Amino acid sequence: MKQQKELFIDRTSAVTEEIFKKLCKEKKKSVVTAARLTKGKLLAYLSRRYKGPVAKIMATVFDFSNHYDYETFIEEIEQLINFKKEALLKMAFQVYDYDQDHTIC
């Protein structure tokens, strides 16, 4: 069985930093190290892109017991993109099970 190559995000990329600042509702000229992501900010961003309960389901992947700084968020995203196939399929199923009746809607 072929082992999947682990994926990493370029932390030094200006594009990556801009995306994080956009999620945090920070000004473009602000310093990325000052930005903090909360569950509310992530939900607001996702809700503009995805309608219905999809945004809430997607946000459940993250533990918002504390605000995310840039490095912590990147680490969490790297873990997410490197989930095993079964975990990704389970998460995708949850997104499409809108009414949580354990069937795809």
Protein Blocks (a to p, Z undefined) as FASTA:
>chain_A
ZZdddddddfkbmklmmmmmmmnopafkbcfklpccdfklmmmmmmmmpgcjllmmmmmm
pcckbccdfklmmmmmmmmmmpcfklmmmmmmmmmmmnonopaZZ
